[in-house]
Amino acid sequence: MTESLTPDYITIDAIGKPCPLPLLLLKKQLKKLPTPQNILLKASDPHSEIDILRYCELHQLICQFTQISDHELHFLIKS
């Protein structure tokens, strides 16, 4: 897992990580944020789509989902 910071968003690269690791990495990052920021979570496990979208809905986070390919999913989360 790698994290990078750009002016617009923080990127969490969870490609190749099985569920529920992408969701756990997102939760960890959200706890570390002192102020709301945008997060781009990249994942490859198809089960991540259900977990992350449900988590964002329950916590009232805006989440834009994009399927880049069969093995790459992007979630732009606005906290």
C-alpha positions as CSV (number, residue, x, y, z in Angstrom):
1,M,0.0,0.0,0.0
2,T,1.3,3.4,-0.9
3,E,0.0,6.8,0.0
4,S,0.7,10.0,-1.9
5,L,-0.4,13.6,-1.3
6,T,-1.3,16.0,-4.1
7,P,-2.9,19.4,-3.7
8,D,-6.3,17.9,-4.6
9,Y,-6.5,14.5,-2.9
10,I,-4.6,11.8,-0.9
11,T,-4.1,8.6,-2.9
12,I,-4.3,5.2,-1.3
13,D,-3.1,2.4,-3.5
14,A,-4.7,-0.9,-2.4
15,I,-4.3,-2.7,-5.8
16,G,-3.6,-6.3,-5.1
17,K,-4.9,-6.2,-1.6
18,P,-7.8,-8.6,-0.8
19,C,-11.0,-7.4,0.9
20,P,-11.3,-6.0,3.6
21,L,-7.9,-4.4,3.5
22,P,-8.9,-1.5,1.1
23,L,-11.7,-0.6,3.5
24,L,-9.4,-0.8,6.5
25,L,-6.8,1.4,4.8
26,L,-9.5,4.0,4.1
27,K,-10.7,4.0,7.7
28,K,-7.1,4.4,8.9
29,Q,-6.5,7.3,6.6
30,L,-9.8,9.0,7.6
31,K,-8.8,8.8,11.3
32,K,-5.5,10.5,10.5
33,L,-7.0,13.5,8.7
34,P,-7.0,16.7,10.8
35,T,-9.4,18.4,8.3
36,P,-11.7,17.0,5.6
37,Q,-9.9,16.1,2.4
38,N,-10.5,14.2,-0.8
39,I,-9.2,10.6,-1.0
40,L,-8.6,8.6,-4.1
41,L,-8.7,4.9,-3.2
42,K,-7.4,2.5,-5.9
43,A,-8.4,-1.2,-5.4
44,S,-8.6,-4.4,-7.4
45,D,-10.8,-6.7,-5.3
46,P,-14.3,-6.6,-6.8
47,H,-15.8,-7.0,-3.3
48,S,-14.3,-3.6,-2.4
49,E,-17.0,-1.9,-4.5
50,I,-19.8,-3.1,-2.1
51,D,-17.8,-2.5,1.1
52,I,-16.6,0.9,0.3
53,L,-19.8,2.3,-1.2
54,R,-21.8,1.0,1.8
55,Y,-19.3,2.4,4.3
56,C,-19.4,5.8,2.6
57,E,-23.2,5.8,2.6
58,L,-23.4,4.9,6.3
59,H,-20.9,7.7,7.2
60,Q,-22.4,10.3,4.9
61,L,-19.3,10.5,2.7
62,I,-19.6,11.4,-0.9
63,C,-18.1,8.6,-3.0
64,Q,-17.7,8.6,-6.8
65,F,-17.0,5.1,-8.1
66,T,-15.2,4.4,-11.4
67,Q,-14.3,1.0,-12.8
68,I,-11.0,1.6,-14.7
69,S,-10.6,-2.0,-15.9
70,D,-11.5,-5.5,-14.8
71,H,-8.8,-5.3,-12.2
72,E,-8.8,-1.6,-11.2
73,L,-11.4,0.3,-9.3
74,H,-11.2,3.9,-8.2
75,F,-13.2,5.5,-5.4
76,L,-13.0,9.3,-5.0
77,I,-14.1,10.0,-1.5
78,K,-14.9,13.5,-0.2
79,S,-14.7,13.5,3.6
